[in-house]
């Protein structure tokens, strides 16, 4: 532990020294995406991290904004992981097809409610309801054709909901291209994709992406469509932006391959032990953002929205391969008033949402294996319930300008959630026909009808120093929280009949530097976070609260223009995620051990050659350090490095060709590795060398 602290401290001091050496230079301009803009003319970077257009240099937090050159239209991507790897602190482990498990300043998030630790949104609207999230929900976002993707690392701002425990990923689509665009791509493993971006003179925009992929593993293809439309209008002091988002996925899912190092065997890596696994999902969101301005002194923004989400899939990772069908639909409103005062800007608002959700899990046929498995994991219905939920959250934020150089920001959010749960099956751990399971009872337990309410208060405080344009240093303290998810409250196991849970919360401190000039552009951050009331499943299979973890790390985002055409970008994360409270598992105490699936280092380095707007070539190296596969730290994945090559070339004023060669060296690696007592070591194999070619046409 002491060695890790010393390493992080010396690394921070060394990189800080390099930044301070560059500070005397002139002509800086602050931005949260330094490596991507270092070689470009300096300009103000505008972000929406406060739910309104804000100069990124006024945000005293770790923020990365990935523009179109990163998000898809220039160099392209086939998965959200490929673009978010360009932001420090973000680690997405890919599963099969479009599936993934996320990490943002955290271990890789797993478990029924872990998705609540990360807020994912599109155009500021959460993709799923705060109590009915899905760990894969970013595949609903239209990241392939986004105007920008904003990544806020650490607990969210006062305007964000409780799920912003570790951070926020907001995909911005409501911005049309300067001219209509169309793209067609073909690639390895039966990949094909059509993309359209159509603006009009009537302030209407349309973005469409349709993808088909045969998959590099047996029976592992997917079909996906994404559509975003928006229209702007208004009169007088009122303006309006109306948006519609539709996403659908039809996927044949490949399961884990089993056994130590099995991902290294080419034949095994291409196999599919669960050819009947699948995922079918649809997500629809509609909103209208109304903005009323009275000069620059007062702005009122009100955004009502509606959401519908449904998913059905086979749970190939559980004994018996049960099925799950879940859905939720609801309405909500985001409202805020922004007031410009002589001391600084002030914002206050109220967010509300009402959602009706439900879940059904069932199993067809007996569980393979022993008599114990057949009894404990029975056929028939396991869960079938409905849960209604109501959220209310007032918030406020004030930025006080102490002088031309110093700014203090203070904010807070109070959130209250209530669930009303009703089961359609007999309560308890019996079969659906009320008969008892052998060997002590069924694995799955259903609570009786009940209601639950939770509340949390989340303060924020930061201090920022701007000694000159383009130089920025900050110190921030933030509290974040997430409410228990419906699946943690009502999808119980073993003899548990009631889950007495509390909101999970984190206290975070970070210190950062940012600078940007024609010579170097960089952002460097060191952080410390402690989570309390961590939700976990104990040895009795009970959902408990009261766990504790500790998170410390260093993040760097640095760009060097080497000459007129060459630039070097580096994004790197060094972190340690540990249990820091007593927690007994299998006769051992986890305190002080690494949380599983938490590599201590990961990042990427990119060498880019760019000849104006005509030609671009980029060589990328991504690395993931080794990590433990289970809480006792007895099994370990060694890590890997991958090389990717991307290029684009203009073929005239309207046509552009682009190519991507991913996993350039054909490295055998695991996109995800873990360990269970049922299977031992298991892996999602990473994709082999893959080539993609495309054309983009503007008219």
Secondary structure in CASP SS format (residue, H / E / C, confidence):
PFRMAT SS
TARGET T0000
AUTHOR 0000-0000-0000
METHOD secondary structure of the structure
MODEL  1
X C 1.00
X H 1.00
X H 1.00
X H 1.00
X H 1.00
X H 1.00
X H 1.00
X H 1.00
X H 1.00
X H 1.00
X H 1.00
X H 1.00
X H 1.00
X H 1.00
X H 1.00
X H 1.00
X H 1.00
X H 1.00
X H 1.00
X H 1.00
X H 1.00
X H 1.00
X H 1.00
X C 1.00
X C 1.00
X C 1.00
X C 1.00
X C 1.00
X C 1.00
X C 1.00
X C 1.00
X C 1.00
X C 1.00
X H 1.00
X H 1.00
X H 1.00
X H 1.00
X C 1.00
X C 1.00
X C 1.00
X C 1.00
X C 1.00
X C 1.00
X C 1.00
X C 1.00
X E 1.00
X E 1.00
X C 1.00
X C 1.00
X C 1.00
X C 1.00
X C 1.00
X C 1.00
X E 1.00
X E 1.00
X H 1.00
X H 1.00
X H 1.00
X C 1.00
X C 1.00
X C 1.00
X C 1.00
X E 1.00
X E 1.00
X E 1.00
X E 1.00
X C 1.00
X H 1.00
X H 1.00
X H 1.00
X H 1.00
X C 1.00
X C 1.00
X C 1.00
X C 1.00
X C 1.00
X C 1.00
X C 1.00
X C 1.00
X H 1.00
X H 1.00
X H 1.00
X H 1.00
X H 1.00
X C 1.00
X C 1.00
X C 1.00
X C 1.00
X C 1.00
X E 1.00
X C 1.00
X C 1.00
X E 1.00
X E 1.00
X C 1.00
X C 1.00
X C 1.00
X C 1.00
X C 1.00
X E 1.00
X E 1.00
X C 1.00
X C 1.00
X E 1.00
X C 1.00
X C 1.00
X C 1.00
X C 1.00
X C 1.00
X C 1.00
X C 1.00
X C 1.00
X C 1.00
X H 1.00
X H 1.00
X H 1.00
X H 1.00
X C 1.00
X E 1.00
X E 1.00
X E 1.00
X E 1.00
X C 1.00
X C 1.00
X E 1.00
X E 1.00
X C 1.00
X C 1.00
X C 1.00
X C 1.00
X C 1.00
X C 1.00
X C 1.00
X C 1.00
X C 1.00
X C 1.00
X H 1.00
X H 1.00
X H 1.00
X H 1.00
X C 1.00
X C 1.00
X H 1.00
X H 1.00
X H 1.00
X C 1.00
X C 1.00
X E 1.00
X E 1.00
X E 1.00
X E 1.00
X E 1.00
X E 1.00
X C 1.00
X C 1.00
X C 1.00
X C 1.00
X C 1.00
X C 1.00
X C 1.00
X C 1.00
X C 1.00
X C 1.00
X C 1.00
X C 1.00
X C 1.00
X E 1.00
X E 1.00
X E 1.00
X E 1.00
X E 1.00
X E 1.00
X C 1.00
X C 1.00
X C 1.00
X C 1.00
X C 1.00
X C 1.00
X C 1.00
X C 1.00
X E 1.00
X E 1.00
X E 1.00
X E 1.00
X E 1.00
X E 1.00
X E 1.00
X H 1.00
X H 1.00
X H 1.00
X E 1.00
X E 1.00
X E 1.00
X E 1.00
X E 1.00
X E 1.00
X E 1.00
X E 1.00
X E 1.00
X C 1.00
X C 1.00
X C 1.00
X C 1.00
X E 1.00
X E 1.00
X E 1.00
X E 1.00
X E 1.00
X E 1.00
X E 1.00
X E 1.00
X E 1.00
X E 1.00
X C 1.00
X C 1.00
X C 1.00
X C 1.00
X C 1.00
X C 1.00
X C 1.00
X C 1.00
X E 1.00
X E 1.00
X E 1.00
X E 1.00
X E 1.00
X E 1.00
X E 1.00
X E 1.00
X E 1.00
X E 1.00
X E 1.00
X E 1.00
X E 1.00
X E 1.00
X C 1.00
X C 1.00
X E 1.00
X E 1.00
X E 1.00
X E 1.00
X E 1.00
X E 1.00
X E 1.00
X E 1.00
X E 1.00
X E 1.00
X E 1.00
X E 1.00
X E 1.00
X E 1.00
X E 1.00
X C 1.00
X C 1.00
X C 1.00
X C 1.00
X E 1.00
X E 1.00
X C 1.00
X C 1.00
X C 1.00
X H 1.00
X H 1.00
X H 1.00
X C 1.00
X H 1.00
X H 1.00
X H 1.00
X H 1.00
X H 1.00
X C 1.00
X C 1.00
X C 1.00
X C 1.00
X C 1.00
X C 1.00
X C 1.00
X E 1.00
X E 1.00
X E 1.00
X E 1.00
X E 1.00
X E 1.00
X E 1.00
X E 1.00
X E 1.00
X E 1.00
X E 1.00
X E 1.00
X E 1.00
X E 1.00
X E 1.00
X E 1.00
X E 1.00
X C 1.00
X C 1.00
X C 1.00
X E 1.00
X E 1.00
X E 1.00
X E 1.00
X E 1.00
X E 1.00
X E 1.00
X E 1.00
X E 1.00
X E 1.00
X E 1.00
X E 1.00
X E 1.00
X E 1.00
X E 1.00
X E 1.00
X E 1.00
X C 1.00
X C 1.00
X C 1.00
X C 1.00
X C 1.00
X C 1.00
X C 1.00
X C 1.00
X E 1.00
X E 1.00
X E 1.00
X E 1.00
X E 1.00
X E 1.00
X E 1.00
X E 1.00
X E 1.00
X E 1.00
X E 1.00
X E 1.00
X E 1.00
X E 1.00
X E 1.00
X E 1.00
X E 1.00
X E 1.00
X C 1.00
X C 1.00
X C 1.00
X C 1.00
X E 1.00
X E 1.00
X E 1.00
X E 1.00
X E 1.00
X E 1.00
X E 1.00
X E 1.00
X E 1.00
X E 1.00
X E 1.00
X E 1.00
X E 1.00
X E 1.00
X E 1.00
X E 1.00
X E 1.00
X E 1.00
X E 1.00
X C 1.00
X C 1.00
X C 1.00
X C 1.00
X C 1.00
X C 1.00
X C 1.00
X H 1.00
X H 1.00
X H 1.00
X H 1.00
X H 1.00
X H 1.00
X C 1.00
X C 1.00
X C 1.00
X E 1.00
X E 1.00
X E 1.00
X E 1.00
X E 1.00
X E 1.00
X E 1.00
X E 1.00
X E 1.00
X E 1.00
X E 1.00
X E 1.00
X E 1.00
X E 1.00
X E 1.00
X E 1.00
X E 1.00
X E 1.00
X E 1.00
X E 1.00
X E 1.00
X E 1.00
X C 1.00
X C 1.00
X C 1.00
X C 1.00
X E 1.00
X E 1.00
X E 1.00
X E 1.00
X E 1.00
X E 1.00
X E 1.00
X E 1.00
X E 1.00
X E 1.00
X E 1.00
X E 1.00
X E 1.00
X E 1.00
X E 1.00
X E 1.00
X E 1.00
X E 1.00
X C 1.00
X C 1.00
X C 1.00
X C 1.00
X E 1.00
X C 1.00
X C 1.00
X C 1.00
X C 1.00
X C 1.00
X C 1.00
X C 1.00
X C 1.00
X C 1.00
X C 1.00
X C 1.00
X C 1.00
X C 1.00
X C 1.00
X C 1.00
X E 1.00
X E 1.00
X E 1.00
X C 1.00
X C 1.00
X C 1.00
X E 1.00
X E 1.00
X E 1.00
X E 1.00
X E 1.00
X E 1.00
X E 1.00
X E 1.00
X E 1.00
X E 1.00
X E 1.00
X E 1.00
X E 1.00
X E 1.00
X E 1.00
X E 1.00
X E 1.00
X E 1.00
X E 1.00
X C 1.00
X C 1.00
X E 1.00
X E 1.00
X E 1.00
X E 1.00
X E 1.00
X E 1.00
X E 1.00
X E 1.00
X E 1.00
X E 1.00
X E 1.00
X E 1.00
X C 1.00
X C 1.00
X C 1.00
X H 1.00
X H 1.00
X H 1.00
X H 1.00
X H 1.00
X C 1.00
X E 1.00
X E 1.00
X C 1.00
X C 1.00
X C 1.00
X C 1.00
X C 1.00
X C 1.00
X C 1.00
X C 1.00
X C 1.00
X C 1.00
X E 1.00
X E 1.00
X E 1.00
X E 1.00
X E 1.00
X E 1.00
X E 1.00
X E 1.00
X E 1.00
X E 1.00
X E 1.00
X E 1.00
X E 1.00
X C 1.00
X C 1.00
X C 1.00
X C 1.00
X E 1.00
X E 1.00
X E 1.00
X E 1.00
X E 1.00
X E 1.00
X E 1.00
X E 1.00
X E 1.00
X E 1.00
X E 1.00
X E 1.00
X E 1.00
X E 1.00
X E 1.00
X E 1.00
X E 1.00
X C 1.00
X C 1.00
X C 1.00
X C 1.00
X C 1.00
X E 1.00
X E 1.00
X E 1.00
X E 1.00
X E 1.00
X E 1.00
X E 1.00
X E 1.00
X E 1.00
X E 1.00
X E 1.00
X E 1.00
X E 1.00
X E 1.00
X E 1.00
X E 1.00
X E 1.00
X E 1.00
X E 1.00
X C 1.00
X C 1.00
X C 1.00
X C 1.00
X E 1.00
X E 1.00
X E 1.00
X E 1.00
X E 1.00
X E 1.00
X E 1.00
X E 1.00
X E 1.00
X E 1.00
X E 1.00
X E 1.00
X E 1.00
X E 1.00
X C 1.00
X C 1.00
X C 1.00
X C 1.00
X E 1.00
X E 1.00
X C 1.00
X C 1.00
X E 1.00
X E 1.00
X C 1.00
X C 1.00
X C 1.00
X C 1.00
X E 1.00
X C 1.00
X C 1.00
X C 1.00
X C 1.00
X C 1.00
X C 1.00
X E 1.00
X E 1.00
X E 1.00
X E 1.00
X E 1.00
X E 1.00
X E 1.00
X E 1.00
X E 1.00
X E 1.00
X E 1.00
X C 1.00
X C 1.00
X C 1.00
X E 1.00
X E 1.00
X E 1.00
X E 1.00
X E 1.00
X E 1.00
X E 1.00
X E 1.00
X E 1.00
X E 1.00
X C 1.00
X C 1.00
X E 1.00
X E 1.00
X C 1.00
X C 1.00
X C 1.00
X C 1.00
X C 1.00
X C 1.00
X C 1.00
X E 1.00
X E 1.00
X C 1.00
X C 1.00
X E 1.00
X E 1.00
X E 1.00
X E 1.00
X E 1.00
X E 1.00
X E 1.00
X E 1.00
X E 1.00
X E 1.00
X E 1.00
X C 1.00
X C 1.00
X C 1.00
X C 1.00
X E 1.00
X E 1.00
X E 1.00
X E 1.00
X E 1.00
X E 1.00
X E 1.00
X E 1.00
X C 1.00
X C 1.00
X C 1.00
X C 1.00
X C 1.00
X C 1.00
X C 1.00
X E 1.00
X E 1.00
X E 1.00
X E 1.00
X E 1.00
X E 1.00
X E 1.00
X C 1.00
X C 1.00
X C 1.00
X E 1.00
X E 1.00
X E 1.00
X E 1.00
X E 1.00
X E 1.00
X C 1.00
X C 1.00
X C 1.00
X C 1.00
X E 1.00
X E 1.00
X E 1.00
X E 1.00
X E 1.00
X E 1.00
X E 1.00
X E 1.00
X E 1.00
X C 1.00
END
